[in-house]
Amino acid sequence: MKRLMILGAAVAAAAVGAGSATAAGPSPFPAPTVAQLFVAAQTVLPDGSMANMFAPGSSVVFRAYAVDPSTKKVMTAKDVRYFYVTIPNQPNVKLHYDASAPGASKGLPWTGQWTVPSTYPVGTVGFKILVQAKTKTKSGQQRKGQFVQMPVSSAMLTIAAKPPAAYTPGANAGAAGAGTGTGTLDLSLYVDTVNGTRPSGVAPRPVGCTQTNVYKRGEQVVVRSWGTDLATTALLTSDNVKEAHFSIAGQPDVTLNWGAHGTAPNQVFFWSNAWIVPASFPLGETTIHVVFTLETGKTGSYDQVINVIP
């Protein structure tokens, strides 16, 4: 199998930044592995701006999509028995299927909103998103799936007394995979973007490597991804991926590299690379088109939309 190169030190630093991985063992992410249903999610403001640092009293929107490997289709309301978020010491947050809801997008149409209590403790929030399909496995078990965030602390949902202000407005029009719920998929993908710690010609953000989909010219966009082959539920690694990259209109393609993040024995592996927004890049929404091609010839894509502001 072709092996893609491991990230260089500069890109690894940009992708991980000040945060460190907390999962035990140098194993690929996600953990546990996807066996029945694939789930991907983001945390955003009600206007769709990605963020992972929130103050007590603010509103967190969880938005998600799920894929059933048995049908290779994105799950819609008719396919789901339940879809909700568990938050430590909080009531569950039910997710509703509505691509026009605050914070939702065409590709991430399941949303639920959590108002952070004023007394909620500061620190990372170990939430999980759980989904159960109406269909059963061949052995008669309900098909289930869960989402947990990549354990890189700077990019995890965090409650802070005085978090840095999120860049806004967000980009709401993205499509994740076959986000409309029609057609079949070969691969299921998670993609997000974080602010890199090495911008060019502009000041770095107060906290590096936090999730965002809003950037200024000169800032470093770090794209992170992981996924599975829906036919085998195998994770996408350098063993089965022939080529992975992201494309932006008017820019050279950027190779996504498979690599380790964090320090052994506390490491996770995922795909990432960085791009600097050029000084003359057009303002407004732009699409980052992520593409994976397997050694078998299967392909999968995911559109992450960002907004470039003055």
N, C-alpha and C positions, 0 to 999 in steps of 0.2 A: 504494500500500500504506500502511496505517496505520503510523505510526512512534510507538513508545512512548517516553516521555521517558527521557533519560539520567539515571543516578543523581545525586542531589544530593551535595554534598561530604561531608555527615555520614555518609551510608550508605556511600559509597565508602571513607571512612576506616575505617568499622567492618568492611567486608568485606575490605579489604586489610591494615589494621593496620600493624604494623612491617615485614611482609614486602614484597618488591617482586617484580614479574614479571621473568622473565629471558628470555622468548621474544622473538625479534627480530621487529619489525614489528607494526603495529596491526591484526592480523588476528584473526578469531574463534577461539575454542578449540573443539574440539581441533585439534592439529596433529601429525601429518598428519590430514587429514579422513577421516571414516569412508567407506570405499568398498565393502567386502564384508561385514564383520561388525562389529556395535556391541558394545563392551565397557565396562562400568563397574565400579569396584572401590573398596573402602575398606580402610584399615588399622585393626585393632581389637586389643584385648586378648582373651585366651581367653574372658572372660565377656561379650564383645560390646560393651564400652565403646570407643567410637571414640577414637583417639589417633594422633598422628603424631610424637611425640617419645618416644624409647626410649633406655634406657641399655644399654651393652654387657652381654651376658649375659641380657637379657630376651627374651621371646618376642613376636614380631609375627605376627598372623594376617592374612593377605590373604583378603578375601572378595569375591566377584565374581558378576556375571551377564552373559550375552551374548544378543544377539538376531541372528537371521539375516534380513536384509531380504528375501531371496528367498521365505521362508515367512511372514515377519512374526510369528514365534514365538520365545519364549524357548527357549534351547538347553538340553537335558538331556543326560544321560550318553550316550544312544544317538545323539546328533547330533554328538558331538565326537571328533575324532581325537587332539588334545592340547590341554591348557589348563595353562599353567605360568607362573611368575614368573622373570624373569632379574634377577639382582642383581650389580652389578659385583664381580668377583673372588670370587664365591661360586657354589656349585653351584645349578643350577636348583631351584626349589621347585614340585613338581607340585601342581595343584589337584584336589581330589576333590569329587564331587557328593554332598552329604549335608547337608540343611537342619538336621539335629540335631547336627552336629559343633560342637565348641567354637568360639565366635565367629560361627558361621553364622546366617543367618536364612532365613525362607521366601522372601524376595525375592532374597537374595544367598547361594545355596546352595553355590557353589563355594568351597572354602577350602583353604589350605595354610599351614603354620606354619614360621617361620624363627626360629631361636635366634641372636641377634646374637653373633658371636664376641667374646670379651673384648678382642681386639686390633683390632677393626674401627675404622677411623678415624672420628672425629667429623665431622659435617657432613651435608648432605642426601644421600639415597640415590637415585640415578637409576634406579630399577627400571622394568621394563616387564612387562606381562602380555600373553602371546601366546596366541591360540587359533586352531585350524584345524578347520574343519568336515569331515565325511565327504563332503559333497556338493561338486560342482565348478561353476565358472562355465560359461556357454555356450561359452567358448573352451577349456574343458578344464582350467583352473587350479583348484587347491584354494582354497576360500574361507578367507580369513584375516582376522584382526582383531587390534588391539593397544590397550592402555590405557597412557597415561602421565598423571601427575598434572598438574593445572593449575599452571603455573609461578609460583606465589605462594609464596615461600620459607617464610613462617611456617606454612603449612599442608601442606607437603610432608613426606614421611617423613624424619625427622632423627634421627641418633644423637648424643646429648649425654652428657657425663660425668655430669652431675647434672640430668636433666630434671625439670621440675615434676611432682609427682604427678598422675596422671590422676584425674578425677572418676569414681567408680564407685558403684553397679553400672550396667552398660550396659543397653540395651534391645535385646532379641534378636528381637522378634516382627514386625519390619517386613516389608512386602511391596513390592518394587520392580517397578512395572509389573504385568504378569501374572506374578508371581513363582512361581506354581505350575507354570509351563510349559504351561498349557492356554490355548486361545484365541489370537486374533491381535491384533496391535497396529498402530496407525497411526503412533505416535511412539515413539522410544526415548530414555530420559532418564537423565542422571546427576544425582544430588542429594546434597549433604552439608550439614552444619551446622558452623559454627565459632563460637568465643566472640567476641562483639563487644567492642570496646575502650571502650564507653560504657555501662556498667551503671547502674542507678538504685538508689541506697540501699545498695549493696553494693560491696565493694572489687573492682577489676579483677583479673583473673588475672595471674600473674607474666609470662606470655607471651601477648600478644593474638593473636587470629585463628588459633588452633590448632584442629584438628578435635576435635570432641566431640559426644556425644549425651546428655550428662548436665549438667544445669543446676541452679542454685539460683534461688530467687525473686529478682527484681530484676536478674538477668543478662540480657544481650542475646544473643538467638539470631539469628545471621546465616545465612540459607538461601542457598546457591549452587547454580546449575543450568546445564546445557547439554544439548543433545540434537540429534536429527536426525529428519527426515521419512523414514520407512522406504520410501515409494514412490519418492522421488527421491534419497535420501541427503543432501539439502541440510541444512545446519546451521540450527537454529532461531534466527533473528535478528529484529530489528525490521522487516525487510522482509517476512517471511512469517507472523509471529505477530500475531494480532489482539488477544489478551489472555492474560496469565499471572498467576497469583496462588497464594498458599497459604492454606489454611483450617485453623483450630484450633477445636475445639469450644468454644462459648461466647465466642469472640473475633471481632472484625470481620475480614473477609478482608484480606490484605495483598498489594498489587500487587507482582509481581516486575518489576524494571526491567532493561533491556538496557543495559550500560554498559562503559566502559573501566576497567581496573584496572592500576595501575602508571603509570609516566611514559614518554611517547613519547621515543625510538622503541621502548622496551621495554615493550610493552603487550599485554594479552590482554583479550578481551571475553567476558563471560558474564552470566547473569541472577542478580540477588540483591536482597535487601531484609532488613530487621531487625525483630525483635519483642522487646519487653521482657516477661519473665515477670512477671505481676502479683504483688503482695505476697500476695494471697489465692488465688492459683491453686492448684488441688488438687495434692497430692503424688502421685507415681507416674508411670506411663507415659502419654504422650499422643501422638497422631498428628498430624503435620504433613502435610496432604494438598495436594500440589503439582499444579496443573492448567495445561496449556497448550491454547489454542484457536487454530488457524491461520485465516488469511484464507479458506482453502478449506472451513472448517467441521470439519476433522479435530480430534480431541482426544486428549490423552494425560495420564496421571496417574502419580504416584509417591508412595508413603507412606513418609515418614521418621519413625521413632518415636524420641522422646526420653524421658528419665527426669528428672523434677523431684524433687530431693532437699532435705532440710531445710538 
